[in-house]
Amino acid sequence: MDLFSSIEIPNSARQRVDELTRLIDHYNHAYYMEDTSLVSDFEFDALLRELINLEWQYPDLALPTSPTRRVGGEVNKTFRQVSHRFPMLSLGNTYSIEEIEDFEARTRKLLEDTPFTYTCELKYDGVAIALTYKAGQLVQALTRGNGSVGDDITSNARTIPTIPLQLKGHYPPDFEVRGEVVYPFEAFEAFNRQREADGEEPLANPRNAASGSLKLQDSAQCAKRKLQFCPYFLMLPSPSGDDSLNTHSDRIEALQQMGFRVLPYMLECHNIDEIKEYIAYWDIHRWDLPFATDGIVIKVNQTLLWERLGNTAKSPRWAIAFKFKAARVSTPLLSIDYQVGRTGIVTPVANMQPVPLGGTIVRRATLVNADNIAALGIHEGDHLFVEKGGEIIPKIVGVDVSQRLPSAAPVQFPDCCPVCGTPLLRAEGEAGLYCPNQDGCTPQILGRLEHFVGRKAMDIETLGPERIRLIYDAGLLHNVADFYDLRYEQLLALPTLQEKSASAIISSIQASTQVPFPRLLFALGIRYVGEVGAKKLARHFHDIDTLMAASVDELAAVEDVGNVTAAAIHDYFQQSLHRDIIQRLRNAGMQMQIPDSEMSAATLKGLTFVVSGVFSRFTRDGIKESVEQHGGRISSSLSAKTSYLLAGEKPGPEKVRKAESLGIPILSEEEYINLI
């Protein structure tokens, strides 16, 4: 029975919810569509909290179009796959102006004497999605997927402020809007700064970050990303009979009237010269935009001509995309910093004369390793070619030899660690040089401490890099075992740490003692031992003592553990300092073995599984963990060595076809449960 089903809703509550909804929608529209703040953040948050509380008290008042849906909070453990009403075709791409000229001439020939124009608009570098509206309300959001079937991401799409939940004005009763979800540079960089402060790896680039954000299981986390939606199509299931929607530009203008944020960059062009002028302008000014764009899209403006022009198997004949080439500059090399990472790898970073590139000032870029420096042939004071395409991070791609000074000497990679002075080594088969002084080199110590508290390791979320550095500088941290000797009074004595923070740190550290043995093994930061390798070692040896006593040959016998990794593990446990750390962690109550209840079930030993589809009794990660707990192995791709395709509801059709062609048995969820 619904706890609130018998509660009568007062008229005053209905009226207040209506009033708050109108106010918040008005303020949201002004902020996101018109770049105008009508109230302070404090006032806005107070109104939103009041609406959330009223909807919690009276659930019948919480409508799908409520602005509280922007906050998120729905948890979606799997993304249902749904067929597109209209296939989401890809555009034909070109980097050549000549091919754009060919497209324009071919289109003009196909349409003969029919008058028409083109639209030119920016090609947003984001993630394409399709939104379905019925009776003016957002009912579904799908990713592109394979063009025929996409993932249902409706709960996450609702959190994007520039996607209207309820349309305004006049709109068709049933239609689809297509557009690109982009991650604006300012929001992306702010989010990365926070991740780094929390001890997490920064996201690689805005496009990949936008894609990952849309697939987050918790919509509240998606809401924090501050994504934006840029519409580029209005799709109708049948001719509308409305003459105002017979051109692409009119349809985009109609979307603006319905409440979408339409960016003012589209231009109607009449001939190839105007198209080329538009391309030339944005090839220069694209770097002034607040989001990434990687080209120009040219479309026949008259939508009634689209069917006449038709499509190829993959692309429409009435549109084409011109892709910009990566921006490139030449700038002098001033110096090289040699940075030492957690595993001791020394990474060279070029300091260059500041130069504008792709909308930012570039001062630094990685040189990767000693072999890359040698391959590029870099000399002291060389002018370096730096490129920047759709990525945020600039890349050094060559040397302008014409500007090299006759006396310039080749860059020499250092022989010793730039921090502690220890001679550098190169592991067999690796390009990077590393410092072997792992327990006496400050950046390695700090890197291992940060790795230890990470989300996939001990998950001590109250400790980020800044706090770890603060505690380390106070002389309270030297290795990972020291975390468990920290006392509340010691933390409270440190600058910037208040009572609440100190208490939270101690509580998080104590809670981490319950983290399972495989994650503890990964958290130790043993060279070459990743998350998957730690699981396999833990299951093979069962406990820390057996693992520490293993020979190199015994270690190398573990699946996917080669001789180099085996030697590194053996060397780690031979050192008395590391054995002391293990004992101190044991004394702190850490989990040093896999429970017998897990080890007793090895029914899947020697079997390899590929997982696909949606499961009713497991999450996707949960069923993979179950396979590993029962001695099985998880693979991401099918091959002749695969034992079973473990398929839930709606498995990937390509995987099913490949499994059938290879004769691999397909196991249902119930059959899997019976098997274990």
N, C-alpha and C positions, 0 to 999 in steps of 0.2 A: 504493500500500500504506500502511496506517495505521502510522505510526511506532511506536505503542504497542501494536499488536495482539498482539505476541508476548511482551509483558511479563506475567509471572505476578504476580497481586495477592496479597500476603501477607495472612494472616488478621488480623495486627495492624493493617494499613492499613484493612481493612474495618471492624474493630471501632472504630478511632479515628474513622473517618468517621461511623459510626452514632452514636457518643458525642457528637461535635461537633455533628451535626445535631440531636440531642435537646436538647443544652444551648442552642444558639443559638435554636432554635424556642421553647424555654421562656422564655428571656430576652426574645425579641421579643414573645411573647404578653403577658408581664408588663408590658413597656414600653408597647406600643401598645394593648392591650386593657384593662389595669388601671391605667395611669399609674403604674407602679412600676418603679424602677430597681434590679435585683438585683445588678448588677456595674457597675464603672466603665466609661466609654467605652473606656479603654485596654485593659482586660481583654477586653471584647467584641470590639474590633477585632483583638486578638491571636488570639482563637479563630477569627474569620472568616478571617483571613489564613492560618491553619494549614489550614483546610478548603479554601480556594481552592487552596493549593499541593498538597494531596493529590489533589484532583480533577484538577488539571493533570497530575500525575504518573501518575494512574490514571484516564483518562477514563471507563472503564466504570462507575466509582463515582459519576459526576456525574449524578444523576437530575433529571428535570424539576421535582421538588418540593424540590430542595435549596435551603436558605436563601441560597446564593450567587447564585441567580437574582434576588434582591432588588437586587443591586449593578448589574445590567444589563450592557451591553457588546455586545448584539446590534445589528447595523446593518441597518436595514430601509429600503432606498432607495425602495420603493413600498409602499403599503398595499393589500393585496388586498381586493376588495369581495366580501362574502358575504351571502347572503340570510338574513334572520331567520326562525327557526322560527315565532315568533309576531310579528305586526306590532307595532311599538313605537308605539302610539297616543299622541297628545298629550292632555292633560287640558283640559277646558273651563275657561277662566279668568274670574273676575269680581272686581271691586273693591267689589261691592255686597252688603251683608248681606241686603237684600231678595231678591236672586237666590239666596243660600244658603237663605233661608227657602222660596223657590219650589222649589228642588232637593229639600229635605227633604220638603215636602208632596207633591211629585210622586212621589218614591220610595215614600213611605208609601202613596199611593193605588195605585201599580202592584203593590205587594206585599200589599195588602189586609190580611188578618188574620194574615199570616205574621209571627211574631216575629223581630226582627232588631235589631242595634245598629250603631253607626258607629265607625270609628276616626278620630281626628284626629292628624295628625303634621305636622312641619315640612316645608315645601317647600324643599329645599336648592337654593341658587343655584350650580349647578355644571354638570357635563356628564354626561348619562345614558349608561350603558353596560349591556351585557348579557353576563353571564358564564355559560358552559356548563360543568357538572361532570359527569363520567362516572366511575363507580366511585370517587367521592370526590376526583377529581383535576381541577384546572382544565385544560381543554383548549382553550378559546377565549374571547376577549373581543372584542366588537364595539361600535362606536359606534352611536348611533341612526341616523345617515345620513338617508335620506329616509323612514324608518319601515319600509320593506320591505327595504332593502339598507344595510348598514353597512360601515365599514372594520375590517379585522382588526388590532387593536392589542394582541394577546396578549403580545408581548415587552415592551411598555411596562407593561401591566397587572401583569405579574409583579413589577415593581419597587415596587408600592404595598404597603406593609407590612400594611395592614388588609384585603387580599384574600388569603384562605388559598390556598395552593398545594395542600395536602392537607387534606381535612376530617377532623374527629375525631368520635367518637361514632357515632350512627345517622343515615343520610342516604339519600334516594332514589337509585336506581342511575343515573338520568339526569334532570337538571333544570336549570333556568336561574334565575339570580339577577339581578335588576335593581336598579340603584342609581345614585347620583350620585357622581361624583368631584369633590371640593371641594379648594380650596387654602386651608388655615387661614390666618387673618390674620397670625399671628406668623411662620410660615414664608414667606408671601408678602412681607411687609415686609423680612425678613432677606435674601431673595433679591434684592429690588430694591436694597437698600443695597449689596450686593455688585456688582450690575450698574453702579450709579452710580460705585462705586469703580474699576471696570474701564473706565470711560469709555463705557458703553453706556446706551441709553435705558431707563428703568424700564418695566416692564410696566404696562399701563393699569389692570387690575382683576383680582381673583382668578378670576372666572369665565372670562374670555378667556384668562388665563394657564393655567388648568387645561386648557382645550381645546387650546391650542397645545402644551402639554407632552405630551399624549397622542399628538400627531402628530409628535413629534421622531423623527428617523431613528435616532439613537443612544440605545438604552435606558439607557445609563449616564448620559446627560444628564437623562433623565426621572427617574431614581432620585434625582438631586440636588434635585429640586423638592419632595420631602417631601409628596406629595399624600396624601389620605385618601379612603377609599371608604365611603359610607353606604348600606347596602342598604335598599330599600323594597318589594321584591316577591320572592316565591318562586313561580316559574312551573313547573307540571308538565305534561308532554306529554299526560297522560291522568289521569282520576280516580285518586287514589292508593289508595283503599280504606282509608286510615289516618284514623280519626276525629279524630286529634290535629292534622290539617292542614286542617280544614274551616273555620277562620276565619283571617282575615288576621293578626290579632294572634298566634294560635298559630304561624303560619308564620314570623313574624318572630322569635318566641321560639325556634323550632327552629333558625333560622339562627345565633342566638347560641350554642346548644349545639354547633353544627357548627364554631364557631371564628371567626365573623364578629364584628366590633365593632358592636353594636347600641346606638345612642344612646338614652338613657332619656327621650325626649320624647313618645312615643306615649301616647294616652289613649283608652280606650273610652268612648264617649258614648251616651246612651240617647234623647236628644231634642234639639230645636233650642236650648233654653236652655243645655244643657251645651256644645253646639258653640259658641254665641256667647260663652260664658264663656271657653272655651279660646282663641278668636281674640282676645278682648280682652286676655287675659293676655300672649300672645306678641307682640301689637302693641307692648306696652311693653317686655317683657323680651328681645326678639330681639337687642337691641344688646349684651346681656351674653354672647352666644354667641361661641365662638372662630372661627366661620366665618360666611359670608354665608347668609342665608335671606331669601326674598322673599315668603313667604306660608304658607298652611296647606292641606294636602290632606285632604279628607274622603272616606272610602270606606265603602261598606257592608261590614261586617265578615265576614259569612257568605259564603264564597267560592262555595258551591253556588248562591247567588242571582245571581251575576254573569251567568251565561249567560241566566238568565230575564230580567234587566233589559236585557241586550244592549248594543250599541254604536250610535252614529251613524257617519257615514262617517269621522269623524276622532277621536271621543272616546268613552270608555266612559260608559254612563248610570249606572253604579254608583259614580262618583267625580267630584269637582269640586275645583278649586283656588280658594282665596280669596287674592288678591294684596294685599299691604300697599301703602298709598300711601307715597310718599316722605316721609321725616321733614322737618319744616320748623321753623325757629326764627327769631326776630328778635333782632339784636344790634347794638350801636352800632359805627359805623365810627370807628376811632381815627386812622388815618393811611393813606397810600398809598405803597408803594415802587414805584419805576419801574426795572425790571430790563432790562439790555441783553443781547441774545442774540448768537449767533455771526454772524448776518447783519446785526446792527445794529438789529433790530426791538426797540422798547421796549414791554415788557409791564407794565401796571399790576397790582399785587398789593395787595389790601385787607388791612390789619391791623385785626382786630376785637377787641372785648372777648371774651375766651375764654368759650365757651358749650358745654355738652354737646349733642352731636348724633349720633345713630346710633351710640352706644357709644364715641365718642371726643370729645376736647375740640377744638373748631374755633377756630383763631386767625387763619388766613390763607386766602384764596381769590383766584383770578385774576379780574380785571375785564376781561380779554381785550384790549381796545384802546380808543382814544379814542371811537370811534363807539358802542361798547357802553355806555360811561359816559354818553354823551349820551342814548342811547336809554332807559336806565334812569332818567335824570334825577337822578343822585346829587348831593346837596349835602354840604357839610362837616358831619360829625357825624351824618349820617343813620343811622337804624336800618335795617339791611339784612336782607332775607329770604334765608335760606340753606337749601338743600335737600340731602338726601343720600338717594339710593335704594339701588340695588344697587352703586353705585360707591363706591370708597374716597374719591375726591376730592369735596369739597363744592362746590356751585355756587351763585353769587349769582343769584337769580331776580327780585328786585324790591326796592322801597323801601317802608317803612312810613311813608307821608306823614303819618299822624296824629300821629307823634311828632317831626316836624321843627320845629326852632326857627325863629321868624319871621325872625331875623337871619342864618340860614344861607345862605351863598353857594354857587352851583354849583361843582362840582369843575372846575378848569382843568387840562387836560393841559399839561405843560411844553413850551415852545418849543425848548429846548436839551437836549442829552444830559445826563442827571443825573450821568454819570461824567466826561466830558471837556469838556463845555460847548459842543460843536459844535451849530449850529442843526439841528434835525430836519427831515427831508424826508418827503414822502409820494409813493410811486411811483404812476403812473397805474393806476387800477383796483384799488388795494389799500387795505385799511382801516387797516393798521398804519403808524405813523410810525417812521422809522428814522434812526439816526445814520450819516452817510456817511463818518465818520473811521475806516474799517476798519483802517488800519494804525497808528493811534495811540490807539485806545480799548481799554483793558486787557481788559474782558470779551469783546470781539470777537476780540482776538488769542488769548486762551486758548481760546475756543470753536473757532477755526479750527485751533489746534494739536491739540485733542482730536478734532476731526472728521478731521483728516489721519491720525491713527493708528488710526482706527476699523476694525472688522472688514471692512466693505464697501469701505473705502478702502485704506490701506497695510497694515492688519492688523498693527500693531506692538503685540502683546498685552501686552508687559511695561510699557507706559506707560499708566497710568490718570490721571484728573484730578489726584489728589493728587501723584503724582510729577511730572507736567508743571508743576504750580504750584510745586513745590519747585525744579525746574531753572530755571523762569522767574524766580522771585524771586532766584535766585543770579546773574541777569544773563547766563545762558548761552543763553537762547532768546528770540528776538524775532519770528522767522517760521519757516515750515516748513523752509526750507533749512538752518537752524541745527542741526536734528537730525543732519545728516550731517557736521557739524564737531565733534560731541561726542566727547570722549576719555574713556577708562576712568579716567584719573587725576582728571579733573574731577568725574566722578560719585562716585568713591570719597571725595572730599573733602567731599561733602554729608552733612548729618546724616541718619540713619536708613537710608542706603544702604550695604549691606555688599558684600563682594567678589563674591559670587555674583549679587546683584541687578544690580550695575554691569556685570558681564560679560554677563549675559542681555540687558540693555538694548542694549548695543553690538551683540551678535550679531543681535538682532531687527531693529535699524535697518539693518544691513548686508544681511540677508536680504530686506528690503523693496525693495531696488533692482531685484529681478526681477519685481515686480508689473507686470502688463500696462498699456500706455498708457491704455486707457479708465478704469481704476481710478485711475491717477495723476491724470488730468484731473478726475475726480470729487473726489479728495482735496484738490485745490487750494481747494475751497470757493468757487468763483465763484458769485456771486449768481444764483439761479434754475436753476443747472445741477445737476440731480439725477443719480442713477445711470444711468437710462435715457438721459437727454439726453447725458451724457458719452459713452456708447457710440455714439450716432448721430453726434455731432460727430467722434469719433475715426475712425469708418469713412468719413465723408464727406471729411474733410481728410487722412486717412492719417498725418500727422505734426504735431508741435507747431509747426514753423516755418510751414507752410502755414496752419495755424489762426490763428497770431498775425498773419499778414499779411492775413487776410480782412477785407473791408469789412463794414459793417453789413448791406448788402443781400445779400452772399454768405452771411453767417451766417444771416440770416432765411430764406434759401432752403432750409436744411436742414429735413427733416421734423420737425414738432412744435416748431420753434424760432421763436417769434414775434418781433415787433419789439422788445418790451421786453427779452426775454432776449438777443437779438442785440446790443442796445445795451450791456447790462451786460457781456457777454463782450468786446466791442470795447473798452469803457472799461477793463476789467481789464488787457488786454494793452498798452494805450497807456501805462500808467504804468511809469516806468523802474524803480521798486522791484520790480515784479512780473516785468519782463523779467530783472532781475538774479537773482531767485529761480529762474526757469526755467533760466538759465545755470548757476547753482550746482548745481541738481539734475541737470542734464546732466553736469556735471563729476563728480558723485558716482556716475555710472553708471546713472541711471534710464532706464527704457524710454520713449523719446520718439516712438515710431511703432508702427504696426501692421505686423508682419512681412509681407514681400511674399508669402509663401506663403499667408497668410490673405486678402490683398487680391486675389490673382489669381483667386479663385473668387467671382464675383459672379453666379452662375447664378440666384439667387433675387431679384435686384434688382427692385423694384416689386411683389413678391408679399407678401400678408399671410396669416399662418397663425394658426390657433387650435389649441392642443395639448391632447389629452385621452387618458387611458388610461395603460397601463404598457408600457414599451419594453424589449426584450431587449438591445439594443446601446448604449443611451443611458440615462442617468438623465433624470428629467423636466427638470431644469435644463440638463443636457447637450445635449439635443436642441433646446432653445430657443436655447442659445448657438450650436449648429451652424447653425440657421436665420439668426441674425444675422451669423455669420461669412461666410455665403454671400450676404449682401446682402438677406436677407428681413426682414420685420417681424413681430413677435409681438403678437397682440392677445388680450385675455382673454375677449372675447365675440364671437359670430358676428353678422355683418350682411351686407347686400348687397355690401359692399366686400371681404368675406373671399374670398381666393383658394382656400384649401384648409383643410379640417379634417384635421389630422395626427393620426390615430387609432392608438394602440397596442392592446394587449389590454384588454378591458373598458372601453371609453370611456364617458363619461357618456351615458346613454340620451337625455336631453333634448337634449344637443348634437347627437347623431346625428340625432334627429328634426328638429331645427331646420335642420340642414345639408341634409337631404333636402328639406324644404319650401321652402328658398331656392334649391335647385338647386346647392349648393356641393359640389364634388368632395371625396370622402373618400379621403385618401391613407394607405396602410399604411406601416409602417416600411420594408419592403423597397422599396416604390415611391418613398419619399422618398430612400433611399440611391441608387437608380438615377437619380433626378432631379438629384442633386448630383454 
